[in-house]
């Protein structure tokens, strides 16, 4: 949630609760190891955030208009897109393309970005070295940056 914009309406606690509800209902799931659990949790977080972004952009919810409180009326930004924000729908599409090209890099991005794991935790979860995670992370970020700049 650190990478999300400041006006995000889904709180971190709500995200974790939603992930818990989705994972606890899986009666047939038996986690083989920590890596598998973190992988499934990261994918669930990704789906929840993408679904939330889609719902916010629907016409029923204002078509992507930013909700303002009375205190914020004097701070209305001049452009509709605030710098530094990531469009989750575009990121989701780019991650799907990356997964088709290199599933390992897509897993690293999911664990780092959506689950919030650091390099060492990601390496442990995937069963690879920290150096490999660093390399994959650098390449995946560059690929995603290029892909997102084209869209």
Secondary structure, 3 states (H helix, E strand, C coil): CCCCCCCCCCCHHHHHHHHHHHHHCCCCCCCCCHHHHHHHHHHHHHHHHHHHHHHHHCHHHCCCCCCCCHHHHHHCCCCCCCCCCCCHHHHHHHHHHHHHHCHHHHHHHHHHHHCCCCHHHHHHHHCCCHHHHHHHHHHHHHHHHHHHHHC
